[in-house]
């Protein structure tokens, strides 16, 4: 069933009492801070732990979320990137991401690829389970499982670089990646 929400008559949806809202930080009360996007809040908190945490959220492409946004409203891809932002603070050597581009705009995919590059450059191993051709073309190494889905798949049908798959592969993935790589770049006019 769809959730039903109603605005509190007492606080008018601000989630805090009038007394709490009298306290401010640099002219903003808690309700106004929670209404900020992550990117806005990153500028609002110019240093300290909040700035570091918000920077990680921006790095994983979640700058558009509001600080007070309920977790239940996040997509699967957003939740996965939120977990990634949390783990970026740890000394980890291996990351496994499952379809991190789900629901992302193309510009956000580019931002994610740049983040993955920084993670690898920092000495981490990044394993990405993905169908997005931009991610496959950008990878250092591919493992293509097939030939089909579910019980029809699960066999390794190719391992190697994206260039090798495009040049010599005869799998469905190779066909689609070849089309993606060979597609002429679109001009800004469309």
C-alpha positions as CSV (number, residue, x, y, z in Angstrom):
1,X,0.0,0.0,0.0
2,X,1.1,3.5,-0.7
3,X,2.2,5.5,2.4
4,X,0.0,8.3,3.6
5,X,1.6,11.5,4.9
6,X,0.0,14.5,6.5
7,X,1.6,17.7,7.6
8,X,1.7,18.3,11.3
9,X,-0.7,21.1,12.2
10,X,1.5,22.2,15.2
11,X,4.9,22.4,13.5
12,X,3.6,22.8,9.9
13,X,6.0,20.1,8.7
14,X,9.2,21.7,10.1
15,X,9.6,18.7,12.5
16,X,10.7,20.9,15.4
17,X,9.0,23.1,18.0
18,X,9.1,26.8,17.8
19,X,11.5,27.0,20.7
20,X,14.0,24.7,18.9
21,X,13.7,26.7,15.7
22,X,14.8,29.9,17.6
23,X,18.4,28.4,17.8
24,X,20.4,29.2,14.7
25,X,23.8,28.6,13.2
26,X,25.0,31.3,10.8
27,X,21.4,32.5,10.4
28,X,19.9,29.0,9.7
29,X,17.7,27.0,12.1
30,X,17.8,23.2,12.0
31,X,14.8,22.9,9.7
32,X,16.4,25.2,7.2
33,X,19.7,23.2,7.4
34,X,17.9,19.9,6.9
35,X,16.2,21.4,3.8
36,X,19.6,22.2,2.2
37,X,20.9,20.0,-0.5
38,X,24.1,18.1,0.3
39,X,26.0,20.5,-2.1
40,X,24.6,23.6,-0.3
41,X,25.4,22.1,3.1
42,X,29.0,21.3,1.9
43,X,29.4,25.1,1.4
44,X,27.6,25.9,4.6
45,X,29.9,23.8,6.7
46,X,33.3,25.0,5.4
47,X,35.4,22.7,7.6
48,X,35.3,19.9,10.2
49,X,33.7,16.5,10.2
50,X,30.5,17.6,8.5
51,X,32.5,19.1,5.6
52,X,34.4,15.8,5.2
53,X,31.3,13.6,5.3
54,X,29.3,15.9,2.9
55,X,32.3,15.9,0.6
56,X,32.1,12.2,0.3
57,X,28.4,12.4,-0.5
58,X,29.2,14.9,-3.3
59,X,32.0,12.6,-4.5
60,X,29.6,9.7,-5.0
61,X,27.1,12.0,-6.9
62,X,24.5,12.5,-4.1
63,X,24.9,16.3,-3.9
64,X,21.3,16.8,-5.0
65,X,19.8,15.0,-2.0
66,X,18.5,17.1,0.9
67,X,20.0,16.5,4.3
68,X,16.6,15.7,5.8
69,X,15.5,13.4,3.1
70,X,14.1,10.1,4.4
71,X,16.2,7.0,3.5
72,X,13.0,5.3,2.4
73,X,12.8,7.7,-0.5
74,X,16.2,6.7,-1.9
75,X,16.5,4.4,-5.0
76,X,18.6,1.3,-4.8
77,X,21.4,3.0,-6.7
78,X,21.3,6.0,-4.3
79,X,21.4,3.7,-1.3
80,X,24.4,1.9,-2.7
81,X,26.3,5.1,-3.3
82,X,25.4,6.2,0.2
83,X,27.0,3.0,1.5
84,X,30.0,3.7,-0.7
85,X,30.3,7.2,0.8
86,X,30.4,5.7,4.2
87,X,33.0,3.1,3.3
88,X,35.2,5.7,1.6
89,X,36.3,6.8,5.2
90,X,37.6,3.3,5.9
91,X,40.9,1.8,5.0
92,X,39.5,-0.7,2.6
93,X,41.3,-2.4,-0.2
94,X,38.5,-4.1,-2.1
95,X,35.1,-2.7,-3.1
96,X,32.3,-4.7,-4.8
97,X,29.6,-2.6,-6.4
98,X,26.5,-4.1,-8.0
99,X,24.9,-2.0,-10.8
100,X,26.0,1.4,-9.2
101,X,24.8,3.3,-12.3
102,X,21.1,2.3,-11.9
103,X,19.0,5.4,-12.3
104,X,21.9,7.7,-12.9
105,X,22.0,10.6,-15.4
106,X,24.9,10.3,-17.9
107,X,26.7,13.2,-16.2
108,X,26.5,11.3,-12.9
109,X,27.9,8.2,-14.6
110,X,30.9,10.3,-15.6
111,X,31.3,11.5,-12.0
112,X,31.0,7.9,-10.7
113,X,33.7,6.8,-13.2
114,X,36.0,9.5,-12.0
115,X,35.4,8.4,-8.4
116,X,36.2,4.8,-9.3
117,X,39.4,5.9,-10.9
118,X,40.4,7.8,-7.8
119,X,39.7,4.7,-5.7
120,X,41.9,2.6,-7.9
121,X,44.6,5.2,-8.0
122,X,44.6,5.1,-4.2
123,X,45.5,1.4,-4.3
124,X,42.1,-0.1,-4.0
125,X,40.6,-3.0,-6.0
126,X,37.2,-2.1,-7.4
127,X,34.9,-4.9,-8.8
128,X,31.8,-3.6,-10.5
129,X,29.0,-5.8,-11.7
130,X,27.4,-3.7,-14.4
131,X,25.6,-3.7,-17.7
132,X,26.3,0.0,-18.6
133,X,28.5,0.2,-21.6
134,X,30.3,3.4,-20.4
135,X,31.4,1.5,-17.3
136,X,32.5,-1.6,-19.3
137,X,34.4,0.5,-21.8
138,X,36.2,2.3,-18.9
139,X,37.2,-0.8,-17.1
140,X,40.7,-2.2,-16.8
141,X,39.5,-5.8,-17.1
142,X,36.2,-7.5,-18.0
143,X,34.8,-10.9,-17.1
144,X,31.8,-11.6,-19.3
145,X,29.3,-14.2,-18.0
146,X,26.8,-15.8,-20.2
147,X,25.6,-16.9,-22.6
148,X,22.1,-16.2,-21.1
149,X,20.5,-15.2,-17.9
150,X,19.6,-17.2,-14.8
151,X,20.1,-20.9,-15.2
152,X,21.1,-20.4,-18.9
153,X,24.1,-18.3,-17.9
154,X,26.9,-18.2,-15.3
155,X,29.7,-19.4,-17.5
156,X,32.7,-17.3,-18.2
157,X,32.6,-16.6,-21.9
158,X,35.4,-13.9,-22.0
159,X,38.1,-12.3,-19.9
160,X,40.3,-9.5,-21.0
161,X,40.4,-5.8,-21.6
162,X,37.5,-3.9,-23.1
163,X,39.6,-3.3,-26.3
164,X,40.2,-7.1,-26.6
165,X,36.4,-7.8,-26.2
166,X,35.6,-5.2,-28.9
167,X,38.2,-6.5,-31.3
168,X,37.8,-10.2,-30.8
169,X,34.7,-11.0,-28.8
170,X,31.7,-12.9,-30.2
171,X,29.4,-12.6,-27.2
172,X,26.3,-10.5,-26.9
173,X,28.2,-8.1,-24.6
174,X,30.9,-7.8,-27.2
175,X,28.3,-6.8,-29.9
176,X,26.7,-4.1,-27.7
177,X,30.1,-2.8,-26.4
178,X,31.4,-2.7,-30.0
179,X,28.3,-0.6,-31.1
180,X,28.8,1.7,-28.1
181,X,32.5,2.3,-28.8
182,X,32.0,2.7,-32.5
183,X,29.1,5.2,-32.0
184,X,30.1,8.7,-33.1
185,X,30.2,11.3,-30.4
186,X,27.1,13.5,-30.5
187,X,27.6,17.2,-31.1
188,X,26.2,19.7,-28.4
189,X,23.4,20.6,-30.9
190,X,22.1,17.0,-30.7
